[in-house]
Amino acid sequence: MKRNFLIFFMLVGLAFFLPRVASAQYHYDLGLGVKIGSPWMSGTIKYFINDASAVEGLVHVGDFGFGTTALYEHHFMISGVPGLRWYIGGGGHLAFQTSDGYNPFTGVPKTNRAYAGLDGVGGVEYVFEKVPIAIGADISPIINVFGVVSGWWNAGTYVRYTFK
C-alpha cells in the first residue's frame, strides 16, 4: 500500500513538472536586440526575473535626440500557440532633444531640452523553440512630467538574440 501511494505521488509530481519543461524550451533568461519603430530606433536588453516577470532597458536614438527607458513587464502565455505570449507593464524614461532636432510630439522648436516621464507598454512576443531568437511588437503610451508636459506614444517591432 505504501509503495502504491508513493508511486501515485511521484506520478502526480511528474505531471506538474512536465508542462513546465515543455514551456521552458520557449523561455529565455536574457535577450539582446534592436527595436525599430516610431519615432526611435533602440537597442534593447531584456532580463527575465522568473517565467512571467521581466525588466527591459532601452537606449533610443532618433532625429530629434536620444533617450533611455526602463520597464517592468508581466508576460502571459497564449494557449494553443507555444512560444507566443502577450505582455503589459510600465516604467519611466529620460530623453534629450538636441538643438538640431524637432520633437513632433511636443511641438517644441529646435532647442536643447530634457524630458522625463512615465511609460506604459503592451505587446506580443514570439520565442522560437530551436533558434535563439525572439520577435515581437509593442506600443507604449508615454507622458512627460518633466520638461514640456505632453503625451504621445511609441510603437515598434523588435528582434532579440536570446540566451537560455
C-alpha positions in Angstrom: 0.0 0.0 0.0 2.8 2.4 0.9 4.5 1.6 -2.4 1.4 2.4 -4.4 0.9 5.6 -2.5 4.5 6.7 -3.2 4.2 5.8 -6.9 0.9 7.8 -7.1 2.5 10.9 -5.6 5.6 10.6 -7.9 3.3 10.4 -11.0 1.3 13.4 -9.8 4.5 15.3 -9.2 5.8 14.4 -12.6 2.6 15.6 -14.2 3.2 19.0 -12.7 6.8 19.0 -13.8 6.3 18.0 -17.5 4.3 21.1 -18.6 7.0 23.3 -17.1 9.7 21.5 -19.0 7.7 21.9 -22.3 7.1 25.6 -21.8 10.7 26.2 -20.7 12.1 25.5 -24.2 10.3 28.7 -25.3 11.7 30.7 -22.4 14.9 32.7 -22.3 16.7 34.4 -19.5 18.4 37.3 -21.3 17.8 38.9 -24.7 19.7 41.5 -26.6 18.4 43.1 -29.7 17.2 46.0 -31.8 13.8 47.7 -31.9 12.7 49.8 -34.9 9.7 52.0 -34.6 8.2 55.4 -34.3 9.9 57.7 -33.5 13.0 55.9 -32.3 15.5 53.2 -33.1 16.5 51.4 -30.0 19.0 49.0 -28.5 17.2 46.7 -26.1 18.1 44.3 -23.3 15.5 42.2 -21.5 16.1 40.0 -18.4 13.6 37.6 -17.0 13.3 37.6 -13.3 11.1 34.5 -13.5 8.9 32.8 -16.1 6.4 35.7 -16.2 8.3 38.8 -15.0 11.0 40.7 -16.9 12.8 44.0 -16.8 13.8 45.7 -20.0 16.2 48.6 -20.7 16.2 50.6 -24.0 18.6 53.1 -25.4 17.0 55.3 -28.1 18.3 57.4 -30.9 16.2 59.4 -33.3 16.0 62.5 -35.5 15.5 64.8 -32.5 17.7 63.4 -29.9 18.4 60.3 -27.7 17.0 58.8 -24.5 16.7 55.8 -22.2 13.7 53.8 -20.9 13.4 51.2 -18.1 10.4 48.9 -18.0 8.9 46.2 -15.9 6.8 43.7 -18.0 4.5 40.9 -17.0 4.0 38.1 -19.6 1.0 35.8 -20.2 1.2 32.7 -22.4 -1.3 32.4 -25.2 -2.7 28.9 -25.1 -2.6 26.9 -28.3 0.5 28.7 -29.7 3.7 27.5 -27.9 6.2 30.3 -27.7 3.7 33.2 -28.1 2.8 35.4 -25.2 1.5 38.9 -24.6 2.7 41.3 -22.0 1.9 44.6 -20.2 3.9 46.8 -18.0 5.3 50.2 -17.2 8.3 52.3 -16.3 9.9 55.6 -17.0 12.1 57.4 -19.4 14.7 60.2 -19.7 15.2 61.8 -23.1 17.2 64.7 -24.5 16.2 66.8 -27.5 19.1 68.3 -29.4 19.2 71.8 -30.9 19.3 70.5 -34.4 16.2 68.3 -33.9 12.5 69.0 -33.7 10.3 66.9 -31.4 7.0 66.4 -33.3 5.2 65.1 -30.2 5.8 68.1 -28.0 5.7 70.8 -30.7 8.8 72.4 -29.2 11.0 74.0 -31.8 14.7 73.3 -32.2 16.2 73.6 -28.7 18.2 71.7 -26.2 15.8 70.3 -23.7 15.5 67.3 -21.3 12.3 65.2 -20.8 11.4 62.7 -18.1 8.2 60.8 -17.6 6.1 57.7 -17.3 5.8 54.9 -19.9 3.3 52.1 -20.3 3.9 49.1 -22.6 1.7 46.4 -24.2 2.7 43.9 -26.8 3.2 40.4 -28.1 6.4 38.3 -28.4 7.2 35.0 -30.1 10.1 32.9 -28.9 11.4 30.3 -31.4 11.9 26.8 -30.0 15.1 25.8 -31.7 16.6 29.1 -32.8 17.8 31.6 -30.1 15.6 34.4 -31.5 12.6 36.3 -30.1 10.5 38.6 -32.3 7.7 41.0 -31.2 5.8 44.2 -31.5 4.6 46.6 -28.9 3.0 50.0 -28.3 3.9 52.4 -25.5 1.8 55.4 -24.3 4.1 58.0 -22.8 3.6 61.0 -20.6 6.3 63.6 -20.0 6.1 65.1 -16.5 9.4 67.0 -16.6 10.4 69.3 -19.5 7.4 70.1 -21.6 4.4 68.3 -20.1 3.0 66.3 -23.0 1.8 62.9 -24.1 2.4 60.7 -27.1 3.0 57.1 -28.0 5.8 54.9 -29.4 5.3 51.7 -31.4 7.7 49.3 -32.9 8.9 45.8 -33.8 11.9 44.1 -32.5 14.2 41.1 -32.8 16.4 39.8 -30.0 19.1 37.2 -29.7 18.2 35.0 -26.7 20.3 33.3 -24.1 18.6 30.4 -22.4 
